[in-house]
Amino acid sequence: MDKKILKQLSVILVLCLVAEFVVGLLPVTFPSSVMAILILALLLGTKILKEEQIKETADFMLSNMALVFVPLSIGMVEDLGLLKGQVAGFLIVVAISLILTFLGTYATVRIVQKCMKNLALKGGEQHE
Amino acid sequence: MSSMWSALWSNPLFGVLLTVLSFYIGTQIAKRVKSPLANPLLIAMILCVLVLKGLNISYEDYMEGAQFISMFLVPVTAVLGLSIYRQRRILKEQFFPIVIGCLAGSLLSMGSTVVLCRMLALHSDILYSLLPKSVTTAIALDVSEQLGGLRSITMMAVIICGTGGAIIHPLIIKLLRLKDPVAIGVAFGTASHAIGTSKALEMGEVEGAVSGVAMGVAGICTVIIALFL
């Protein structure tokens, strides 16, 4: 059991380093975390990597994900001074844009779902 | 005597302990108090700040240890690939709603930020720092830097979008009686990145997984849109 966690953690860390390497090869700036998500999904999808090879460690990370943001959130509290005189504007922009994004995304997904349902009805079973 | 204590506080292990323990307390409180305000991250942040101020520990001393936790940002984000894989069926079925939703959401997030910043005549530094606010920290910092924004303002906006979203979105869902788990997941991931995803995971497995997928897709969309700015 203990060796299992070591193995799983190693797999995940290797994955991150591979992603870091691949991102370095790209001509544009691309975030390594997103690359790592894509590579992991690809490896699992092609059965090169099995879910069991990362399961327990990955599940622990997934269920406690917000932990890694604690130090960052404290850095944010420390730097509040940078916003001097613009705090109200900053908060208004973030709040309104946040709510608009959430609602706009929800609405877009629903519209696309409905369009696709109509298309599927019209075009038989071409669409999954 | 006091120097003995301060040596203890500046031990890197103290920063790790403080972070892990306050997050643990945060999750325990969040489990008992069923309020959107009782968010583990928010509670942990307040507890940590109180302890740091109370014991007069500098941020630098704290980060000495806490940086080991921050270091796991990429691995912790990477394992979202597993939750995407687990939801491959729904992703296949809902491919277009998810991808188009993420693209529209990212455009809306960035577009509304430009319009609002102009309306309020905010400094252009702030505008650039705010543009990537809805995506996960690792991506947002890269985009912000590329556009000429300020890292710590971007980080603030990212954290507010995440924690704020984890608080506000469930209220919106209740108020407007939004039901579709896929659309909720996409909206969470697109508007509130990984912190939103951790809230979406609490709401349901489909919501969480779709949110994880959407967070990645929205991140990619934002990186691509930023290339044109």
Interface residues (C-beta under 8 A of the other chain):
Chain A: I12 L13 L15 C16 A19 E20 V28 T29 F30 P31 S32 S33 V34 A36 I37 L38 I39 L40 A41 L44 G45 E51 I54 K55 T57 A58 M61 L62 S63 N64 M65 A66 L67 V68 F69 V70 P71 L72 S73 I74 G75 M76 V77 E78 D79 L80 L82 L83 Q86 G89 F90 L91 I92 V93 V94 A95 I96 S97 L98 I99 L100 T101 F102 L103 G104 T105 Y106 T108 V109 R110 V112 Q113 M116 E128
Chain B: G15 T19 V20 S22 F23 T27 P40 L41 A44 M45 C48 V49 L52 Y59 Y62 M63 A66 Q67 I69 S70 F72 L73 V74 P75 V76 T77 A78 V79 L80 G81 L82 S83 I84 Y85 R86 R88 K92 E93 Q94 F96 P97 I98 I100 G101 C102 A104 G105 L108 S109 S112 T113 L116 C117 L120 A121 L122 H123 I126 L130 K133 S134 T136 T137 A138 I139 D142 V143 Q146 L150 S152 I153 M155 M156 A157 I159 I160 C161 G162 T163 G164 G165 I168 H169 I172 L178 D180 V182 A183 I184 V186 A187 F188 T190 A191 S192 A194 I195 T197 S198 L201 A214 G216 G219 I220 V223 L227
